[in-house]
């Protein structure tokens, strides 16, 4: 696959279509051989100023050392959406969750 001059070669890609959105899960590899995942949300919408359809993209990077925690958090969030039940948390997990909510609230206020 191509590296687009970034030194990061794409070694696997999976696309998931979901209505007006498409999610791309790309496995990339650095020159040093470290693999990581990028998840890109691409959403098509009409730009009134140009009169054309454009794609708005948002991307996150997932590194190998974060896979287990990310998977656990995603599984818990999905389970909550499906059942409405809060996951059981250790005291340390509850503290981190509280810190994240505080950060997200401050960040939202900054964006206005």
N, C-alpha and C positions, 0 to 999 in steps of 0.2 A: 504494500500500500504506500501511499505518499506521505512525505514528511513536511511538505510545503515550506522547506527551508528553515524549519524551527529546530531541527535536531531531535524531534520527537516523532517517531514513526508509529503510525496507527497499525495495530496488528490484528484487530478484530472490531467489528461494529455490528450493532443490533439496533433496528429502528422499531418503535412502537407508535402506531398511529392511534390517536384518541380524539376524535372530532376534529376541531380546527387546530389541534396541537399535534406535534410529533415530538417524541422523546428519542434522542439518540444516546445510546450507551456505547462509548468508544473506549477500547483498551489501547493505550499508547505505551510506548517503551522509550525510555531515554537512551542516550548513547551509552550510558553505563549499564544498561540492561534492566533497570528498575521499571516495573510495570505499574500503571495506575489507570483509573477510570475517569473519563469525563462524562458527565450527564448533561446533555443540552436539551432544553425545552425550546422548541421553535413554534411560533404562533403566527399565522398569516392574518394580516388585517389590511384594510383599505386606508391609504394615506390621502386625506382630503386635499392636502396642499399640492401633492404631485399628481393626483388622479391615478395612482398605481397601487397595486397590491405590494406590500412589503412584509418582510419576516422580522419579527421581534425575537431575539434570542437571549436566553439566560443560561448560564453554565456554572456547574460546580465541579470541583476536582476531588476525587476520592483516592486517598493514598492507602496502600496495602496495610499500614499500621492502624488505620482507622476503620477498616472493613467490619470488624466484629461489632464495635460500638455503633457504627452507622446502621448496620443490619438490625441490631437489637432495637435501636430507637425507631427505625422505620417500621419494624414488626409491631412494636407497641403502639405507634400512632395508627397504623392500619387496624389493629385489633380494637382500639378505642373508637374509631369511626364506625366499624362494623357492629360493635356490641354496646358502646356507650360506657363501658367499664374501665375505670382507671387501673393501670397496672400497679402491682405491688412494687414498692421502691424501698431500697435501703435508705438510711439517713443521709449518706453521702450523695446518692443519686438525687434525693429530694433537694438537697442544698444546691447541687449543680443546676437542677431544673429551675429552681427559684432564681438563681443568678442569671440564667438565660432569659427568663421572663422579664427581669428588671432591665437587662441590656436591651432586649427587643423593644420594650416600652420607651426607653430613653432614645433609642434609634428612631423609632416611629415619630416621636415628638420632634426630633431634629429635622426629619424630612418634612414635617408640617403636614 
